[in-house]
Amino acid sequence: MRRDIQSELRQHLDNNETLLWTGQPKKGIVFRTADIFLIPFSLLWCGFAIFWVIGASQAGGLFGLFGVPFVIIGLIFVFGRFIIDSKQRENTYYGLTKDRIIIKSGVISKNVKSLNIRTLSDIEYNEKNDGSGTISIGPKNPMMIWGNGMNWWPGMKTNPQLDLIQNVRKVYNQIIENQKEK
């Protein structure tokens, strides 16, 4: 697997660059802190939308079709967001060189973000008991606490981060050491 990550990132390296670390986010379905709010909200939304569509359909006419988009949004919130998030993380690759952090992501189209290590500010990490965690880069928007894990939703872009990686403290320390050099 490590060789696959390196081959994904190697094409984005400069001639004299070498990868010091590579990684990927945790795979599979992940529950996040925001789900404490989003799961009950999504169940209420979807339940109400289905109830409304059924009620409006029984009344006759095409009025019931008005609620179909709300049912679709509800189903995305209940189930689809976990699948979309999992697929995005599966197609995300992280690389660290002496000079920059490379984040390659995207399911339908590829997006490559290159962050100059020496110009980064507000770097922080959170670590779980198993040593995994997330490194966040840049000032935090307090309104994005509930948007964590919803980067796929339009308008919900967060600052760059190395999301759900193994050995998060080791990677964080490596970034800080690279910042101090030169």
Buried (B, 14 or more C-beta within 10 A) or exposed (E): EEEEBBEBBEEBBEEEBEBBBBBBBBEEEBEBEBBEEBEEBBEEBBEBBBEBBEEBBEEEEEEBEEBEEBBEBBBBBBEBBBEBBBEBBEBBBBBBBBBBBBBBBEEEEEEBEBBEBEEBEEBEBEBEEEEBBBBBBBEEEEEBEBBBBBBBBEEEEBEBBBBBBBBBEEBBEBBEEBBEEE
